[in-house]
Amino acid sequence: MAERVGRFTVKMSKKPSIIGFAASGGKKEKSGPIGDLLDKSFDDDLLGQDSWEQAESALLCNSISLALKKAELKNDQADVIFAGDLLDQSMSSTFGLKQFRIPTVGLFGACSTMALSLSQAALAVDSGWANVAVAATSSHFCSAERQFRFPLEYGGRRTPNSQWTVTGSGATVVGFESRESAPKIDSVCIGRIADLGVTDANNMGAAMAPAAADTIKNFLTDTGTTPDDYDLILTGDLGEIGSRLLQDLLERDGIMLKNNYDDCGLLIFDKDSEVGAGGSGCGCSATVLCAKILPEICKGKLGRVLFVATGALMSPKSAQQGLSIPAVAHAVLITS
Amino acid sequence: MKGLSFLTKEEYKKLTKKASNRSKILPDCLGAFVIGGGICVLGQALFDLYQSFGLDKKTAGTLMSVSLIFLSILFTGLGLYQKLANFGGAGTLVPITGFANAMSSPAIEFKPEGHVLGIGSNMFKIAGPVIVYGCFASVIYGVVLVICQYVSGVF
């Protein structure tokens, strides 16, 4: 049974494994630094669907099918799916999951969903109420623009601090496996909502950095470790500005992030004027984790990875009402 | 230095400002000048062209506006206006072409939701406030004008 360590962290007793994982992405992601690592990429951002939301559903569906296939499981062998996305009523998850006929738990954690769903899947398997649990999420540039910003063809200018929503999806299958190489989930830390008054929706990294700092600090305190104890501390989508702020904030508490720190938002795209401060969206951390990080753990290149996905929890309504952007970050320690 | 739990919103605002990238004002202004100016030059060229066909000033002016609106919507539909705007900034926003783009882009975007609840109800999403407050301002202007005329008539 999972056990609480310190105030915020939960340690798995049976160390569930990630027995299957897959990532799919769109055209821009394909041409980026992790393009060749994606299990599947699509040149048509609509994926042959009628709308961007349906295209996002298709992406999610694709990743989950591939992940289950890689885990050598049939659809009906999974006991539960944890999934969520950025859209109203989690539209893309709901429509992407309905064909699987697997018991489903919908989650909302904005761009932190990958860590949130993975933590829930790990807890479900560790506590024994599921033998196999799927954790997945997705985002699509076009559907996110529609949800939060202006129409795609509207002649607006992107500010240098804005981030580019990743068109992509990642899925992991958590269970028990005898294969030694499968990545294991050691412990999870569910984050607190942090809000330091950032109202600029074009500077999400700044809004999320305090949440990431809080969760990382809590995790390190609870486990009595320092950043040097990890091969990689990987945040979700803080981008250029958020990463800078995170390092500054942690330094104030005497926690120094060094070369073993990176951010998925900085890994997924080549830097150009369109991308701004980096990638963002649920799919950002999900695709980088499933396409790059987990394979490296399997190969033994990475041993202990603290995966901290960050989410800005604003809604279009809260932004219109002038409220500041609350953020959350969840941490999952994945080991080889 | 204060730790995270003691940091106030004002202090964090300062930190954010320091860490953030600023817009490059000079290149941005130059881009806006070139693109916005280019659109105006195109308008003038069309205006002269229509006049050379023997049209009077008023008709040529109207035809020029219609042509620019058409071109803006065509470019929006082809997915080129956004690219132009990303370079030109306010240069594409201010002329009449910006308004045409603000009307046509939601019309394209909301097509999957149908003609009535999609295109019909969302087409004015961006341009709507401009029309509402434009009309409101014209009413105020009219009232002020009437008062001024009345006052100048009395004295």
Contacts between the chains, C-beta under 8 A, distances in Angstrom:
chain1	res1	chain2	res2	distance
A	50	B	112	5.8
A	51	B	112	3.9
A	146	B	109	6.4
A	150	B	105	7.4
A	150	B	126	6.8
A	151	B	105	4.1
A	151	B	106	4.8
A	151	B	108	6.9
A	151	B	109	3.7
A	151	B	110	7.8
A	151	B	125	7.9
A	151	B	126	7.6
A	152	B	82	7.0
A	152	B	105	7.1
A	152	B	108	7.8
A	152	B	109	6.1
A	153	B	76	4.9
A	153	B	77	7.7
A	153	B	79	6.3
A	153	B	81	6.3
A	153	B	82	5.3
A	153	B	101	7.3
A	153	B	104	7.4
A	153	B	105	4.0
A	153	B	108	5.7
A	153	B	109	7.1
A	154	B	82	6.8
A	154	B	101	6.6
A	154	B	102	6.6
A	154	B	105	4.1
A	154	B	106	7.4
A	154	B	126	6.6
A	155	B	76	7.8
A	155	B	81	5.2
A	155	B	82	5.7
A	155	B	84	7.0
A	155	B	85	3.1
A	155	B	92	4.8
A	155	B	93	6.4
A	155	B	98	6.4
A	155	B	101	4.7
A	155	B	102	7.8
A	155	B	105	7.5
A	156	B	82	7.8
A	156	B	85	6.6
A	157	B	85	6.4
A	157	B	86	6.2
A	157	B	89	4.7
A	157	B	90	7.9
A	158	B	86	6.5
A	159	B	23	6.5
A	160	B	20	8.0
A	160	B	21	4.1
A	160	B	22	7.1
A	160	B	23	6.0
A	160	B	24	7.9
A	161	B	20	5.1
A	161	B	21	5.6
A	196	B	7	6.8
A	196	B	9	5.6
A	196	B	12	4.1
A	197	B	9	3.5
A	197	B	12	6.5
A	197	B	13	6.6
A	198	B	12	7.6
A	198	B	13	7.9
A	198	B	16	6.4
A	203	B	16	7.0
A	203	B	20	6.2
A	206	B	16	4.4
A	206	B	19	7.0
A	206	B	20	6.7
A	210	B	4	6.6
A	210	B	7	7.7
A	210	B	12	7.0
A	213	B	4	5.3
A	214	B	4	6.4
A	217	B	4	6.7
A	240	B	21	7.3
A	241	B	16	7.5
A	241	B	19	5.3
A	241	B	20	5.3
A	241	B	21	7.0
A	244	B	19	4.4
A	245	B	15	6.3
A	245	B	16	6.7
A	245	B	19	5.0
A	248	B	15	6.3
A	248	B	19	7.0
A	249	B	4	5.2
A	249	B	7	7.5
A	249	B	15	7.9
A	250	B	4	7.7
A	251	B	1	7.8
A	252	B	1	4.8
A	252	B	2	6.3
A	252	B	3	5.1
A	252	B	4	6.2
A	252	B	7	7.5
A	253	B	3	4.6
A	253	B	4	5.9
A	273	B	86	7.3
A	274	B	86	7.4
A	277	B	21	7.0
